[in-house]
Amino acid sequence: MFKQRILVQFSVRGDVRFVSHHDLMRVMGRAARRAGLPVSMSEGFNPRPRISLLLARGVGVASDGEYAEFDLSEWVSAGEFARRLNGQLPEGLRVESAEIAHPGVRHRVVGIGYRVEFRSELPVTESDARRLMESREVWVERERKKAHGPRGMRRIDIRPFLSDLRVAGRVAEMSLVVSETGTTRVEEVWTALGLNEEGVFAALSTIGNEIEKAVLFLK
């Protein structure tokens, strides 16, 4: 029976950044079970721990600002929850903060920040980034994925989802808006700057720990 909800901010560093979204859910569930934390289980034939990661993190992306909600069947203080969970998480995963959340409220991510440090200088400048930010519309093509039938492309105006963009030498920083209607993707911002995927990865060299993500805002 549900009694409590805890909101956790956690970081993802090192090799664990290559773990997928779904595998990360399983890691969290197993760590909570080993820690003896009273995580509530869903009902039905295949019960699962009631853990929700607020936003999917791209594979290979390091982050200091991931968020998860845990529904508990018994009361545990936020500090005790963080201490016990950290004791069972693998290296590279760490709870940075935990707080008791209102059980009737589900949090939603409304903004994300990315910082990308490249091994070589990008063929774009701060003026290119400023020109993009001054545009009223920024159209890119996005693949339409269908469960059944052929895939297709559609045009998307990503300007409403781009709140800030800065480029200086080998470093690019961007702030993206996440709304109920959607958001944009880092690769779409590269496209809008005139960079193709091959050019970005050539400059990046290894995707590794040079892409960093932080959730800026919760609602």
C-alpha positions as CSV (number, residue, x, y, z in Angstrom):
1,M,0.0,0.0,0.0
2,F,1.4,3.4,-1.0
3,K,2.3,5.7,1.9
4,Q,5.1,8.0,0.8
5,R,6.9,9.4,-2.3
6,I,10.5,10.5,-2.4
7,L,12.1,12.7,-5.1
8,V,15.7,11.9,-5.7
9,Q,18.3,13.8,-7.7
10,F,21.2,11.6,-8.8
11,S,24.4,11.8,-10.9
12,V,25.6,9.4,-13.7
13,R,29.3,9.3,-14.2
14,G,32.0,6.9,-15.5
15,D,31.2,3.7,-17.4
16,V,27.7,3.5,-16.0
17,R,26.7,6.4,-18.4
18,F,26.5,3.7,-21.1
19,V,23.6,2.0,-19.3
20,S,20.3,2.4,-21.1
21,H,17.2,4.1,-19.6
22,H,15.4,0.7,-19.0
23,D,18.5,-0.9,-17.6
24,L,19.0,2.0,-15.3
25,M,15.5,1.5,-14.0
26,R,16.4,-2.1,-13.2
27,V,19.6,-1.0,-11.5
28,M,17.7,1.4,-9.3
29,G,15.1,-1.3,-8.4
30,R,17.7,-3.9,-7.5
31,A,19.8,-1.4,-5.4
32,A,16.6,-0.4,-3.5
33,R,15.8,-4.0,-2.8
34,R,19.3,-4.8,-1.6
35,A,19.1,-1.7,0.6
36,G,15.9,-3.0,2.2
37,L,13.9,0.0,1.2
38,P,10.2,-0.5,1.2
39,V,9.5,0.4,-2.5
40,S,5.9,-0.2,-3.4
41,M,5.1,-2.7,-6.1
42,S,2.7,-2.4,-9.0
43,E,-0.3,-4.8,-9.2
44,G,-1.0,-7.5,-11.8
45,F,0.8,-10.6,-13.0
46,N,4.2,-8.9,-13.4
47,P,4.6,-6.6,-10.4
48,R,7.4,-4.0,-10.6
49,P,8.8,-1.5,-8.2
50,R,7.1,1.9,-8.4
51,I,10.1,3.9,-9.6
52,S,9.9,6.6,-12.3
53,L,12.8,8.2,-14.0
54,L,11.6,11.7,-15.0
55,L,13.4,12.0,-18.3
56,A,15.3,9.5,-20.4
57,R,19.0,10.2,-20.6
58,G,20.9,9.5,-23.8
59,V,23.3,6.5,-23.7
60,G,26.8,7.8,-23.2
61,V,25.7,11.1,-21.6
62,A,27.1,12.0,-18.2
63,S,24.8,13.9,-15.9
64,D,24.6,15.7,-12.5
65,G,20.9,16.3,-12.7
66,E,18.9,13.2,-13.2
67,Y,15.7,12.8,-11.2
68,A,13.6,9.8,-10.1
69,E,10.5,9.3,-7.9
70,F,10.2,6.4,-5.6
71,D,6.8,5.3,-4.1
72,L,7.2,3.7,-0.7
73,S,4.9,1.4,1.3
74,E,6.4,2.5,4.6
75,W,7.7,5.9,5.9
76,V,11.5,6.5,5.6
77,S,13.2,9.8,6.1
78,A,14.8,11.4,2.9
79,G,18.2,11.3,4.4
80,E,18.0,7.7,5.5
81,F,16.7,6.8,2.0
82,A,19.6,8.5,0.3
83,R,22.2,6.9,2.6
84,R,20.8,3.4,2.2
85,L,20.4,3.6,-1.6
86,N,23.9,5.1,-2.1
87,G,25.3,2.1,-0.1
88,Q,24.0,-0.3,-2.8
89,L,24.4,1.7,-6.1
90,P,27.3,0.8,-8.4
91,E,30.2,3.1,-8.9
92,G,29.3,6.1,-11.1
93,L,25.7,6.3,-9.8
94,R,25.1,8.5,-6.7
95,V,22.1,10.1,-5.0
96,E,23.0,13.8,-4.7
97,S,19.8,14.8,-2.8
98,A,16.5,13.4,-1.7
99,E,13.3,15.1,-0.5
100,I,9.9,14.0,0.5
101,A,7.4,14.8,-2.3
102,H,3.7,15.3,-2.2
103,P,2.1,12.0,-3.0
104,G,-0.6,13.6,-5.2
105,V,1.9,15.4,-7.4
106,R,4.1,14.0,-10.2
107,H,7.0,16.2,-11.1
108,R,7.8,17.0,-14.7
109,V,11.1,18.2,-16.3
110,V,10.6,21.6,-18.0
111,G,14.2,22.4,-18.9
112,I,17.5,20.7,-19.7
113,G,21.1,22.1,-20.0
114,Y,23.8,20.4,-22.0
115,R,27.5,21.1,-22.1
116,V,29.6,19.5,-24.8
117,E,33.4,19.8,-24.9
118,F,34.9,18.7,-28.2
119,R,38.5,17.5,-28.8
120,S,38.8,19.9,-31.7
121,E,37.3,23.3,-32.5
122,L,33.9,23.3,-34.2
123,P,33.4,25.1,-37.6
124,V,30.8,27.3,-36.0
125,T,31.2,30.5,-33.9
126,E,29.4,32.4,-31.2
127,S,28.0,34.7,-33.9
128,D,26.5,31.6,-35.6
129,A,24.9,30.6,-32.3
130,R,23.6,34.2,-31.8
131,R,22.2,34.3,-35.3
132,L,20.3,31.1,-34.6
133,M,18.9,32.5,-31.3
134,E,17.8,35.6,-33.1
135,S,15.7,33.6,-35.7
136,R,12.0,33.5,-35.2
137,E,11.8,30.0,-36.7
138,V,14.3,27.2,-36.9
139,W,13.1,24.3,-39.0
140,V,14.6,20.8,-39.1
141,E,13.5,17.4,-40.3
142,R,12.6,14.8,-37.8
143,E,12.0,11.1,-38.5
144,R,8.5,10.0,-37.8
145,K,8.5,6.6,-36.1
146,K,5.5,4.5,-36.5
147,A,4.6,1.3,-34.7
148,H,3.1,0.0,-37.9
149,G,3.7,0.9,-41.5
150,P,6.5,3.0,-43.2
151,R,8.4,5.7,-41.5
152,G,8.6,9.2,-42.8
153,M,10.0,12.7,-42.2
154,R,8.3,15.7,-40.9
155,R,9.4,19.3,-40.5
156,I,9.7,20.7,-36.9
157,D,10.2,24.2,-35.7
158,I,12.6,23.8,-32.8
159,R,13.0,27.5,-32.0
160,P,10.3,27.4,-29.2
161,F,12.4,24.7,-27.5
162,L,15.7,26.5,-27.6
163,S,16.1,28.9,-24.7
164,D,19.9,29.5,-24.9
165,L,22.9,28.5,-27.1
166,R,26.5,29.5,-26.7
167,V,29.6,28.3,-28.7
168,A,33.1,29.2,-27.7
169,G,36.1,27.4,-29.3
170,R,35.7,23.7,-28.4
171,V,32.8,24.1,-26.0
172,A,29.1,24.4,-26.8
173,E,26.4,25.0,-24.2
174,M,22.6,24.9,-24.7
175,S,19.5,25.1,-22.7
176,L,16.4,23.3,-24.0
177,V,12.7,23.7,-23.0
178,V,10.7,20.6,-22.3
179,S,7.0,21.2,-22.7
180,E,3.9,19.0,-22.8
181,T,4.1,19.4,-26.6
182,G,7.6,18.1,-26.8
183,T,11.2,19.4,-27.0
184,T,14.2,19.4,-29.4
185,R,17.2,17.2,-29.5
186,V,20.9,18.0,-29.3
187,E,21.5,16.6,-32.8
188,E,18.8,18.8,-34.2
189,V,20.5,21.9,-32.8
190,W,23.7,20.7,-34.6
191,T,21.7,20.4,-37.8
192,A,20.3,23.9,-37.4
193,L,23.9,25.2,-37.1
194,G,24.8,23.5,-40.4
195,L,26.7,20.6,-38.9
196,N,26.1,17.1,-40.1
197,E,26.5,14.1,-37.9
198,E,29.8,13.0,-39.3
199,G,31.3,16.5,-38.7
200,V,30.1,16.5,-35.1
201,F,31.5,13.1,-34.3
202,A,34.8,13.9,-36.0
203,A,35.2,16.9,-33.7
204,L,34.0,15.0,-30.7
205,S,36.3,12.1,-31.4
206,T,34.9,10.0,-28.6
207,I,31.4,10.6,-27.3
208,G,32.5,9.5,-23.8
209,N,32.4,11.8,-20.9
210,E,32.5,15.0,-23.0
211,I,28.7,15.4,-23.1
212,E,27.3,16.6,-19.8
213,K,23.6,17.1,-19.0
214,A,21.9,18.7,-16.1
215,V,18.2,19.1,-15.5
216,L,17.6,22.8,-14.9
217,F,14.0,23.0,-13.8
218,L,11.3,20.8,-12.4
219,K,7.6,21.6,-12.2
